[in-house]
Amino acid sequence: MNVIDPEVAGGAIFVMAERCLAGEGIWHTDARARLVGARDRVLTVRTEAGMWVAPPKCAVWVPAGALHRVSCAMDAALRTLYVDGDAAPVPAQCCVVAIDPLTDALLTAAAEFGADHPAEGPQARIVSVILDRLPELAPVPLALNWPKDLRIQHMANALLANPARPDVLDDLAEDASVTARTAARLFVKETGLTFGQWRQQMRLLCALTRLGHGASVTQVALEVGYNDVSSFIAVFRQALGETPARYFR
């Protein structure tokens, strides 16, 4: 992935065309807030606090100074919007937002001239319209808060490594040397979700990455632990407003 030197790059807001190689990205921080996405790939952004998954038509806001990494299962062409803190209001926390067709076209156009563009003229006007569009980008519920307690992290890591793992809360808690009652309480306290809700969200995010590879809906549903494909489709539609087949068309 290309690295932008925030002390060298251009104005208060600009868009860069970058490259993300397949695999886990490097942990780093940026002096500017960034909105990062790929038009035809699924990206995962990780911080110590959680993970955010951006399929096509979405992007992830990362606040300035946040330690994070951007990963993808396949090489991806990125478009990253960099914003100085004073240039526009940006989210204080990481979040996924939908990229509407107009904003998509504006980002594509702005990426062609990159960080170096004049303060006036057509290019500056494109950037100005992007600024106007930012507050209109709708949030998308594709985030997963990560627990801090090491025992609950052990459970979370086990599930992330094998989303289809059939173990119930009691089994996972025993493996992590914690009672099921304590584990259930800590999941809510540290992630804002019950164990069942957290697991369902984790499976959805894992499914998005697999669907981005081109795998079939049935195959993905089974890989992330759904025996009933229609139940998986219902969860997907609730999150993204479309069935998996239509979304990735």
C-alpha positions as CSV (number, residue, x, y, z in Angstrom):
1,M,0.0,0.0,0.0
2,N,1.4,3.4,-0.9
3,V,2.4,5.5,2.1
4,I,1.4,9.2,2.2
5,D,3.7,11.5,4.1
6,P,1.2,13.9,5.8
7,E,3.9,16.5,6.2
8,V,4.7,16.5,2.5
9,A,1.3,15.9,0.8
10,G,-0.9,18.7,-0.5
11,G,-3.9,20.7,0.8
12,A,-6.3,20.3,3.7
13,I,-8.3,17.8,1.7
14,F,-7.3,15.6,-1.2
15,V,-7.9,12.1,-2.7
16,M,-5.1,9.6,-3.5
17,A,-5.3,6.5,-5.7
18,E,-3.4,3.9,-3.7
19,R,-2.7,0.1,-3.8
20,C,-3.4,-2.4,-1.0
21,L,-1.6,-5.8,-1.5
22,A,-3.3,-9.0,-0.5
23,G,-2.8,-9.9,3.1
24,E,-2.6,-8.1,6.4
25,G,-1.6,-4.4,6.2
26,I,0.9,-2.7,8.4
27,W,-0.1,-1.0,11.7
28,H,0.3,2.7,11.3
29,T,-1.2,6.1,12.1
30,D,-2.0,9.1,9.8
31,A,-1.8,12.8,10.8
32,R,-5.0,13.4,8.8
33,A,-8.4,11.6,9.1
34,R,-8.9,9.3,6.1
35,L,-11.9,7.8,4.3
36,V,-10.7,4.6,2.6
37,G,-12.5,2.2,0.3
38,A,-12.2,0.1,-2.8
39,R,-14.7,0.0,-5.6
40,D,-14.5,-3.7,-6.3
41,R,-12.9,-5.3,-3.2
42,V,-13.8,-5.8,0.4
43,L,-11.5,-4.0,2.9
44,T,-11.0,-4.7,6.6
45,V,-9.8,-2.0,9.0
46,R,-8.6,-3.1,12.4
47,T,-7.8,-1.1,15.5
48,E,-7.2,-2.2,19.0
49,A,-10.9,-1.4,19.7
50,G,-12.5,-3.3,16.9
51,M,-12.8,-4.1,13.2
52,W,-14.8,-2.5,10.3
53,V,-15.5,-4.1,7.0
54,A,-16.2,-2.1,3.9
55,P,-17.6,-3.9,0.9
56,P,-17.9,-2.2,-2.5
57,K,-20.2,0.9,-2.2
58,C,-18.8,1.6,1.2
59,A,-15.7,3.1,2.9
60,V,-14.3,3.4,6.4
61,W,-13.6,6.6,8.3
62,V,-10.4,6.4,10.3
63,P,-9.7,9.4,12.7
64,A,-6.4,11.2,12.6
65,G,-3.8,9.6,14.9
66,A,-5.7,6.2,15.2
67,L,-3.4,3.2,15.1
68,H,-4.9,0.9,12.5
69,R,-4.2,-1.4,9.6
70,V,-6.1,-1.9,6.3
71,S,-6.2,-5.4,5.0
72,C,-7.7,-7.2,2.0
73,A,-7.8,-10.8,0.8
74,M,-6.9,-9.8,-2.8
75,D,-4.9,-6.9,-4.3
76,A,-7.1,-3.8,-4.3
77,A,-7.1,-0.4,-5.9
78,L,-8.0,2.1,-3.1
79,R,-9.2,5.6,-3.2
80,T,-8.4,7.4,0.1
81,L,-9.7,10.8,1.0
82,Y,-7.4,12.6,3.5
83,V,-8.9,15.4,5.6
84,D,-7.2,17.8,8.0
85,G,-9.2,18.2,11.2
86,D,-10.0,21.8,10.6
87,A,-11.1,21.3,6.9
88,A,-14.3,19.4,7.6
89,P,-16.2,17.7,10.5
90,V,-15.2,14.0,10.5
91,P,-16.3,11.2,12.8
92,A,-14.5,10.9,16.1
93,Q,-14.5,7.1,15.9
94,C,-14.0,4.6,13.1
95,C,-17.2,3.9,11.2
96,V,-18.4,2.5,7.8
97,V,-20.4,4.7,5.5
98,A,-22.2,4.1,2.2
99,I,-20.7,5.8,-0.8
100,D,-23.5,7.0,-3.1
101,P,-23.0,7.2,-6.9
102,L,-22.4,11.0,-6.9
103,T,-19.7,10.8,-4.2
104,D,-18.2,7.8,-5.9
105,A,-17.8,9.8,-9.2
106,L,-16.4,12.8,-7.3
107,L,-13.8,10.7,-5.5
108,T,-12.8,9.1,-8.8
109,A,-12.3,12.4,-10.4
110,A,-10.4,13.9,-7.5
111,A,-8.1,10.9,-7.4
112,E,-6.9,11.7,-10.9
113,F,-5.2,14.9,-9.7
114,G,-4.2,13.6,-6.3
115,A,-2.7,15.7,-3.5
116,D,-1.3,18.5,-5.7
117,H,-4.2,20.6,-7.1
118,P,-4.8,24.4,-7.3
119,A,-6.7,26.3,-4.7
120,E,-9.1,27.5,-7.4
121,G,-10.6,26.2,-10.6
122,P,-12.4,22.9,-11.6
123,Q,-10.4,20.7,-9.4
124,A,-10.9,22.8,-6.3
125,R,-14.6,22.9,-7.0
126,I,-14.7,19.1,-7.1
127,V,-13.1,19.0,-3.7
128,S,-15.5,21.6,-2.4
129,V,-18.5,19.4,-3.5
130,I,-16.9,16.4,-1.8
131,L,-16.8,18.4,1.4
132,D,-20.5,19.1,1.0
133,R,-21.3,15.5,0.5
134,L,-19.4,14.1,3.5
135,P,-22.2,14.8,6.1
136,E,-24.7,13.0,3.8
137,L,-22.8,9.7,3.8
138,A,-25.1,7.3,5.6
139,P,-23.5,5.0,8.3
140,V,-23.7,1.3,7.7
141,P,-23.7,-1.2,10.6
142,L,-20.6,-3.2,9.6
143,A,-18.5,-2.8,12.8
144,L,-17.5,-5.2,15.5
145,N,-16.2,-4.0,18.9
146,W,-13.3,-6.0,20.3
147,P,-13.2,-7.0,23.9
148,K,-10.3,-5.9,26.2
149,D,-10.6,-8.7,28.7
150,L,-8.0,-11.4,27.7
151,R,-10.4,-14.2,28.5
152,I,-13.1,-12.8,26.2
153,Q,-10.5,-12.0,23.6
154,H,-9.5,-15.7,23.7
155,M,-13.1,-16.6,22.9
156,A,-13.4,-13.9,20.2
157,N,-10.2,-15.0,18.5
158,A,-11.4,-18.6,18.5
159,L,-14.6,-17.6,16.8
160,L,-12.9,-15.3,14.3
161,A,-10.5,-18.1,13.3
162,N,-13.5,-20.5,12.6
163,P,-16.8,-18.6,12.3
164,A,-18.7,-21.9,11.7
165,R,-17.5,-23.3,15.0
166,P,-20.6,-24.8,16.6
167,D,-19.5,-24.4,20.3
168,V,-22.0,-22.7,22.6
169,L,-21.1,-20.0,25.1
170,D,-20.5,-22.6,27.9
171,D,-17.9,-24.5,25.8
172,L,-16.0,-21.4,24.7
173,A,-16.0,-20.0,28.2
174,E,-14.7,-23.2,29.7
175,D,-11.8,-23.1,27.1
176,A,-11.0,-19.6,28.2
177,S,-11.1,-20.4,31.9
178,V,-14.1,-18.2,32.7
179,T,-17.6,-19.0,33.8
180,A,-20.3,-18.7,31.2
181,R,-22.2,-16.2,33.3
182,T,-19.1,-13.9,33.6
183,A,-18.4,-14.3,29.9
184,A,-21.9,-13.3,29.0
185,R,-21.7,-10.2,31.2
186,L,-18.3,-9.2,29.8
187,F,-19.4,-9.5,26.2
188,V,-22.2,-7.0,26.9
189,K,-20.0,-4.7,29.0
190,E,-17.0,-4.6,26.5
191,T,-18.7,-4.9,23.1
192,G,-22.2,-3.5,23.6
193,L,-23.6,-6.8,22.3
194,T,-24.7,-10.1,23.8
195,F,-22.6,-13.1,22.9
196,G,-25.2,-14.2,20.3
197,Q,-25.4,-10.7,18.7
198,W,-21.6,-10.4,18.6
199,R,-21.3,-13.8,17.0
200,Q,-23.9,-13.0,14.4
201,Q,-22.2,-9.7,13.5
202,M,-18.8,-11.4,13.3
203,R,-20.2,-14.0,10.9
204,L,-21.7,-11.3,8.7
205,L,-18.4,-9.5,8.5
206,C,-16.5,-12.7,7.7
207,A,-19.1,-13.5,5.1
208,L,-18.6,-10.2,3.3
209,T,-14.9,-10.9,2.8
210,R,-15.7,-14.4,1.4
211,L,-18.4,-13.0,-0.9
212,G,-15.9,-10.4,-2.2
213,H,-13.8,-13.3,-3.4
214,G,-16.6,-14.4,-5.6
215,A,-17.8,-17.4,-3.5
216,S,-21.4,-18.5,-3.8
217,V,-23.9,-17.4,-1.3
218,T,-24.7,-21.0,-0.2
219,Q,-21.0,-21.8,0.2
220,V,-20.4,-18.7,2.3
221,A,-23.4,-19.2,4.5
222,L,-22.2,-22.7,5.4
223,E,-18.6,-21.5,5.9
224,V,-19.6,-18.9,8.5
225,G,-22.0,-21.3,10.4
226,Y,-25.4,-20.9,8.8
227,N,-27.3,-24.2,8.1
228,D,-30.2,-22.2,6.8
229,V,-29.1,-20.1,3.8
230,S,-32.3,-18.0,3.9
231,S,-31.5,-16.9,7.5
232,F,-28.1,-15.7,6.3
233,I,-29.7,-13.8,3.4
234,A,-32.1,-12.2,5.9
235,V,-29.3,-11.0,8.1
236,F,-27.4,-9.6,5.1
237,R,-30.4,-7.8,3.7
238,Q,-31.1,-6.2,7.1
239,A,-27.5,-4.8,7.2
240,L,-27.1,-3.7,3.6
241,G,-30.6,-3.4,2.2
242,E,-30.1,-6.0,-0.6
243,T,-29.6,-9.7,-0.9
244,P,-25.9,-10.9,-1.3
245,A,-26.5,-11.8,-5.0
246,R,-27.8,-8.3,-5.9
247,Y,-25.3,-6.4,-3.8
248,F,-22.2,-8.1,-5.4
249,R,-23.7,-8.1,-8.9
